[in-house]
């Protein structure tokens, strides 16, 4: 079996992800497919002897969506840029629609309020100039519909593909409201002034505006998917010092290959995984182990990317680079966890897959029942629109994957790696946590807690001398002593001769 992860574009709700899973899942050779709406990725397990990734991508594209290969090194940056662009576009569309929907709502609703007199220009007074009033609403609605045009292109395309989604509900509901309002304008032009009561432009305008707001907030949530992963990747240095022909060259880490000889000086981070050839040092591996104390390393010992070289210069041979390093495997673990589905998420996807068609049927049944029972077309259409509009928000299919995405992301931020959605979902049952070492549950750095003096030595003098001696040290214990002295506002003995005199006095 082969396993591939594809970037899916064009999804707008859980019905879309469910549609892709159904279409691809029926293909011969496809063992399993999981589409995550929050991360916009599809993980596919298939038999390469029966099908291939190109046929799978073609099937996804025929269903009306895009399928892109993921380049491991570039995907985080590209994802971030595309998300930022998407968020900016959605916010701009929301601002435009809000700019027109606020006056639209004002002119549509204030004439109905009798206890307060809102000022309305006489030329658009619905009682005296109903046609002007209706045309004003139409003029304010058109820019809103243009801002939300994707609801119609995606929504109706999904209906034609026999896989209606949440956008289909928005498109149908608002289209019905606009068409009926246009019919009311026609009636006004024929002399039926009472038809001014049948204008529903504000319904369509406000619905589109509110859903654009929801989509914008949703995009912000989804845009945070790669933040934790990016922070993990940023732990590693971008440049490595490679030794060739006894000369030092600085090259991007992406260009480092296996068996390259790399030089790392004190205070620098290890660029890739490798084995030490020359030198002795102590390395802070807390980003991997959680242990704050540095580990002594010598020739033949392993070093890991993103760990910090504390106090010695070393040369090592690269053994693992790119996606094979320990850090890259951690990043992959977080990505897999964010893309995995918890049992409750699978249930939500199943429900949302049936949700949209059921809503359509209920809306049609409600419309038909009221119309057959003797109610007017206007009332029956209002019921039809109401059912479709109420069902518009797609929180059902988005809430769970977003919660998993945010949960695993925040965990990674704080150094907690969650293996998958199922582990996260069952975590609430935990009543006991057992740690294997104290470094895991500390702040990650030692602190001076007590000063014990002997032979009548003054406390502050002892701290002053110890801190002065450790001033240039990179050892965690030395740094802890220096921090403590700074907190006590004690002067450091910069002059080495003066420091020696103080030590002799102690003796």
C-alpha positions in Angstrom: 0.0 0.0 0.0 1.1 3.6 -0.7 0.2 6.6 1.3 -0.1 10.1 -0.2 -1.2 13.5 1.2 -2.8 16.0 -1.2 -3.7 19.7 -0.8 -7.4 20.1 -1.7 -8.7 23.4 -2.9 -12.3 24.6 -3.5 -13.8 23.1 -0.3 -16.2 25.3 1.5 -18.0 23.0 4.0 -18.2 19.5 5.4 -20.4 18.4 2.5 -17.4 19.0 0.2 -15.0 16.9 2.2 -17.7 14.2 2.5 -18.2 14.3 -1.3 -14.5 13.8 -2.0 -14.3 10.9 0.4 -17.3 9.2 -1.3 -16.1 9.7 -4.8 -12.5 8.6 -4.2 -13.4 5.9 -1.7 -15.4 4.1 -4.4 -12.3 3.9 -6.7 -10.7 0.4 -7.2 -7.5 0.2 -5.2 -8.3 3.0 -2.7 -8.1 1.4 0.7 -8.8 4.5 2.8 -9.3 8.3 2.4 -9.6 11.0 5.0 -10.3 14.6 4.0 -9.8 17.2 6.7 -11.7 20.4 6.0 -9.7 22.5 8.6 -6.3 21.7 7.1 -7.6 21.3 3.6 -5.6 18.1 3.1 -6.6 14.6 2.0 -4.7 11.5 3.2 -5.1 8.6 0.8 -4.0 4.9 1.3 -4.1 3.0 -2.0 -2.8 0.0 -3.9 -0.4 1.3 -6.6 -0.9 -1.9 -8.6 -4.6 -1.1 -9.0 -4.6 2.7 -9.3 -2.2 5.7 -9.0 -2.2 9.2 -7.6 -2.7 10.8 -11.0 -6.1 8.9 -11.4 -7.1 9.9 -7.9 -6.2 13.6 -8.5 -8.2 13.4 -11.8 -11.2 12.0 -10.0 -11.1 14.8 -7.4 -10.8 17.5 -10.1 -13.8 16.0 -12.0 -15.8 16.3 -8.7 -15.2 20.1 -8.9 -12.2 20.5 -6.6 -8.5 21.0 -7.0 -5.8 18.5 -5.9 -2.2 19.6 -5.5 1.0 17.8 -4.5 2.6 18.9 -1.2 6.2 19.9 -1.3 7.4 19.2 2.3 10.0 22.0 2.4 7.8 24.7 1.0 4.3 23.8 2.1 4.3 25.7 5.4 5.4 29.0 3.9 3.1 28.6 0.8 0.2 27.7 3.1 0.8 30.7 5.2 0.9 33.1 2.2 -2.2 31.6 0.6 -4.1 31.7 3.9 -3.1 35.3 4.5 -4.3 36.2 1.0 -7.5 34.3 1.5 -8.2 36.1 4.8 -7.5 39.5 3.4 -9.8 38.9 0.4 -12.6 37.6 2.7 -12.3 40.6 5.0 -12.4 43.0 2.0 -15.5 41.3 0.7 -17.1 41.5 4.2 -16.3 45.2 4.5 -17.8 46.0 1.1 -21.0 44.0 1.8 -21.3 45.5 5.3 -20.9 49.0 3.8 -24.0 48.4 1.6 -26.0 46.1 3.8 -26.2 48.6 6.8 -28.0 51.3 4.8 -30.0 48.5 3.0 -31.2 47.2 6.4 -31.9 50.8 7.6 -34.2 51.6 4.6 -35.9 48.2 4.7 -36.7 47.9 8.4 -37.1 51.4 9.8 -40.5 52.1 7.9 -41.9 49.2 9.9 -41.0 50.7 13.3 -44.0 52.9 14.3 -42.9 54.0 17.8 -39.8 55.8 16.6 -39.7 58.1 13.5 -36.4 57.4 11.6 -35.5 60.1 9.0 -36.0 58.8 5.4 -35.6 61.1 2.4 -39.0 61.9 0.8 -37.8 60.8 -2.6 -37.4 57.2 -1.4 -40.4 57.1 1.0 -42.1 53.7 0.4 -45.6 55.3 0.9 -45.2 58.0 -1.7 -42.5 56.7 -4.1 -42.5 52.9 -3.8 -40.7 52.3 -7.1 -37.8 54.6 -6.0 -37.7 52.8 -2.6 -37.5 49.4 -4.3 -34.9 50.5 -6.8 -32.7 51.9 -4.0 -32.8 48.5 -2.3 -31.9 46.8 -5.5 -29.0 49.2 -6.1 -27.7 48.5 -2.6 -28.1 44.7 -3.0 -26.2 44.3 -6.2 -22.7 45.1 -4.8 -23.4 42.7 -1.9 -24.2 39.9 -4.3 -21.1 40.6 -6.3 -19.0 40.4 -3.1 -20.6 37.0 -2.4 -20.6 35.7 -5.9 -18.7 32.6 -4.9 -21.6 31.3 -2.9 -23.5 31.2 -6.3 -20.7 29.8 -8.5 -19.8 27.1 -6.0 -23.3 26.5 -4.7 -25.0 25.9 -8.0 -22.1 23.9 -9.4 -22.4 21.6 -6.4 -26.1 21.2 -7.2 -25.4 20.3 -10.8 -22.8 17.8 -9.6 -25.6 16.2 -7.4 -23.6 17.0 -4.3 -25.2 20.1 -2.7 -23.3 21.8 0.0 -23.8 24.7 2.5 -23.1 27.2 -0.2 -26.0 25.7 -2.2 -28.3 26.6 0.7 -27.0 30.2 0.7 -27.3 30.4 -3.0 -30.9 29.0 -3.2 -32.2 31.0 -0.2 -30.8 34.3 -1.3 -31.7 33.7 -5.0 -35.3 33.0 -4.0 -35.4 36.2 -2.0 -34.0 38.3 -4.8 -36.2 36.8 -7.6 -39.3 37.4 -5.5 -38.2 41.0 -4.8 -37.6 41.6 -8.5 -41.1 40.2 -9.2 -42.4 42.7 -6.6 -40.7 45.6 -8.5 -42.4 44.4 -11.7 -45.7 44.5 -9.9 -45.0 48.0 -8.6 -44.3 49.2 -12.2 -47.8 47.8 -13.2 -49.5 49.9 -10.6 -49.7 47.5 -7.7 -48.3 49.7 -4.9 -49.0 47.1 -2.2 -46.3 45.0 -3.7 -43.7 47.2 -1.9 -44.4 44.9 1.1 -43.0 42.0 -0.8 -39.4 43.3 -1.0 -36.8 40.9 0.5 -33.6 42.4 -0.8 -32.4 43.0 2.8 -32.8 39.3 3.6 -30.4 38.3 0.8 -28.0 41.2 1.6 -27.8 40.7 5.3 -27.5 36.9 5.0 -24.5 37.2 2.5 -22.9 39.8 4.8 -23.2 37.7 8.0 -22.0 34.5 6.2 -19.0 36.4 4.8 -18.2 37.5 8.3 -18.5 33.8 9.4 -16.3 32.7 6.5 -13.7 35.4 7.4 -13.5 34.2 11.0 -13.4 30.6 9.8 -10.5 31.4 7.5 -8.6 33.1 10.4 -9.1 29.9 12.5 -7.9 27.7 9.6 -5.0 30.0 8.8 -3.5 29.3 12.2 -3.1 25.6 11.3 0.6 25.9 10.3 1.6 28.4 13.0 2.7 25.8 15.6 4.4 23.8 12.8 6.2 26.9 11.6 7.4 27.6 15.2 8.8 24.1 15.4 10.6 24.5 12.0 12.0 27.8 13.1 13.8 26.0 15.9 16.4 24.9 13.4 19.0 27.3 11.9 18.7 28.4 8.3 22.4 28.4 7.6 25.1 25.7 8.2 28.9 26.0 8.1 30.2 23.3 5.9 33.9 22.3 5.6 35.2 21.4 2.2 38.9 21.2 1.4 39.8 22.6 4.8 37.7 25.7 4.0 34.6 26.9 5.7 31.5 27.7 3.5 28.1 29.0 4.8 25.3 27.2 2.9 21.5 27.0 3.4 20.4 24.1 5.5 18.2 22.8 2.6 21.4 22.3 0.5 23.2 20.2 3.2 23.6 16.6 2.1 24.4 13.3 3.9 28.2 12.9 4.8 28.8 16.7 4.6 31.3 17.8 7.4 29.7 20.6 9.4 31.4 23.0 11.9 29.4 24.3 14.9 30.8 26.9 17.3 29.7 27.7 20.9 26.3 29.3 21.1 25.2 28.0 17.6 22.4 25.5 16.9 23.0 22.2 15.3 21.7 22.4 11.7 21.0 18.7 10.9 21.4 15.3 12.7 24.8 13.8 12.7 27.8 12.1 14.5 30.6 14.1 16.1 34.0 13.6 14.5 36.1 16.1 16.5 35.7 18.1 19.6 34.1 18.0 23.0 31.1 20.0 24.1 27.8 20.1 26.1 24.6 20.4 24.1 21.2 21.6 25.3 18.7 19.1 23.9 15.7 20.3 25.9 13.7 20.9 22.7 13.8 17.1 22.2 13.9 15.7 25.7 12.5 18.4 28.0 15.7 18.0 30.1 17.2 21.4 31.0 20.7 20.2 31.8 23.1 20.1 28.9 24.5 16.7 27.8 28.2 16.2 27.4 29.2 15.1 23.9 32.4 13.7 22.5 33.6 12.1 19.3 31.2 9.3 18.1 28.1 10.8 19.9 24.9 11.7 18.1 23.8 15.3 17.7 20.3 16.5 16.7 19.0 19.4 14.5 17.9 22.5 16.5 19.7 21.5 19.7 22.0 24.2 21.1 25.8 23.8 21.3 26.8 25.4 24.6 30.5 25.7 25.1 32.7 23.8 22.6 33.5 23.8 18.9 32.7 20.5 17.2 32.9 19.0 13.7 30.3 16.4 12.8 29.3 14.3 9.8 25.7 14.8 8.6 23.7 11.5 8.8 20.1 12.8 8.4 19.0 15.8 6.5 15.7 17.5 5.4 12.6 15.5 6.3 14.6 12.7 7.9 15.9 14.7 11.0 14.4 14.1 14.4 12.9 17.6 14.3 11.3 17.0 10.9 9.7 13.8 12.2 8.3 15.8 15.2 6.8 18.3 12.7 5.3 15.4 10.6 3.8 14.0 13.8 2.1 17.3 14.5 0.9 17.6 10.9 -0.5 14.1 11.0 -2.2 14.8 14.3 -3.8 17.9 12.9 -5.0 16.1 9.9 -6.4 13.0 11.7 -10.0 12.6 12.5 -11.4 11.9 15.9 -14.3 9.5 16.2 -16.7 12.4 16.9 -15.3 14.2 13.8 -16.1 11.2 11.6 -19.6 11.2 13.0 -20.0 14.9 12.3 -18.9 14.3 8.7 -21.4 11.5 8.2 -24.2 13.7 9.6 -23.2 16.8 7.5 -23.0 14.6 4.4 -26.8 13.9 4.7 -27.6 17.3 6.2 -27.7 19.4 3.0 -29.9 17.1 0.9 -32.3 16.7 3.9 -32.5 20.4 4.3 -33.5 20.9 0.7 -36.2 18.2 1.0 -37.6 19.8 4.2 -37.6 23.3 2.6 -39.5 22.0 -0.5 -42.0 20.0 1.7 -42.6 23.0 3.9 -43.1 25.3 0.8 -45.5 22.8 -0.8 -47.4 22.1 2.4 -48.1 25.7 3.1 -49.0 26.5 -0.5 -51.4 23.5 -0.8 -53.0 24.4 2.5 -54.1 27.7 1.0 -51.4 30.1 2.1 -50.2 32.7 -0.4 -47.1 32.2 -2.6 -45.4 35.0 -0.7 -45.9 33.2 2.7 -44.9 29.8 1.3 -41.8 31.3 -0.3 -40.9 33.0 2.9 -41.0 29.6 4.7 -38.9 28.0 2.0 -36.3 30.8 2.3 -36.3 30.6 6.1 -35.6 26.9 6.2 -32.7 27.2 3.7 -31.2 30.3 5.4 -31.4 28.8 9.0 -29.4 25.8 7.8 -26.6 27.9 6.2 -23.9 27.9 8.9 -21.5 24.9 8.5 -20.3 24.8 12.1 -21.4 21.1 12.2 -18.6 19.9 10.0 -16.0 22.5 10.8 -16.1 22.8 14.6 -14.6 19.4 15.4 -11.6 19.4 13.0 -10.9 23.0 13.9 -10.9 22.1 17.6 -8.4 19.2 16.9 -6.3 21.6 14.8 -6.2 24.3 17.5 -5.7 21.7 20.3 -2.7 19.9 18.7 -1.3 23.3 17.6 -1.4 24.8 21.1 0.0 21.6 22.5 3.0 21.8 20.1 3.5 25.4 21.1 4.0 24.3 24.7 6.0 21.3 23.9 3.2 18.7 24.2 2.9 16.5 21.1 -0.5 14.8 20.6 -0.4 11.7 18.4 -3.9 12.1 16.8 -7.5 13.2 17.1 -8.5 10.0 18.9 -5.9 10.5 21.6 -7.0 14.1 22.1 -10.7 13.1 22.3 -10.1 10.4 25.0 -7.7 12.6 27.0 -10.6 13.8 29.2 -10.6 10.3 30.8 -7.1 10.8 32.2 -7.0 11.0 36.0 -3.3 10.3 36.6 -0.2 11.6 34.8 3.2 9.9 35.4 6.4 11.7 34.5 9.7 9.9 33.9 11.9 12.8 34.8 11.7 16.1 36.7 13.0 18.2 33.7 9.7 17.6 31.9 7.6 19.5 34.5 10.0 22.3 35.4 10.4 25.7 33.8 13.3 24.2 31.8 16.1 26.1 33.5 17.7 25.8 37.0 17.2 28.5 39.6 19.1 29.3 42.8 16.7 28.5 45.7 19.0 28.6 48.9 22.3 30.0 50.0 24.1 28.1 52.7 27.3 29.7 54.1 29.9 28.3 56.4 32.8 29.6 58.6 31.2 33.0 59.0 31.4 33.9 55.3 29.0 36.7 54.5 26.1 35.6 52.2 26.2 38.5 49.7 30.0 38.3 49.4 29.7 34.6 48.6 27.1 35.2 45.9 29.1 38.1 44.5 32.3 36.0 44.1 30.4 33.0 42.7 28.5 35.1 40.2 31.6 37.0 39.1 33.4 33.7 38.4 30.4 32.4 36.4 29.8 35.7 34.5 31.1 34.4 31.2 29.8 30.9 31.6 27.2 29.3 29.3 26.5 26.4 31.7 22.9 26.5 33.0 24.0 26.3 36.6 26.5 29.2 36.1 23.8 31.2 34.3 21.4 30.5 37.3 23.9 31.9 39.7 24.5 35.1 37.6 20.7 35.6 37.3 20.3 35.3 41.1 23.1 37.9 41.7 21.4 40.3 39.3 18.1 39.8 41.1 19.9 40.7 44.4 21.4 43.8 42.7 24.9 42.8 43.6 28.0 44.2 41.8 30.0 41.9 39.7 33.8 41.8 40.3 35.1 42.5 36.8 38.7 43.0 37.9 40.2 39.4 38.1 42.9 40.5 40.6 40.2 41.9 42.9 38.3 38.7 42.6 41.4 36.7 43.5 42.0 38.9 46.6 38.4 38.2 47.7 38.9 34.5 47.3 42.2 34.6 49.3 40.4 36.5 52.0 37.8 33.7 52.2 40.5 31.1 52.6 
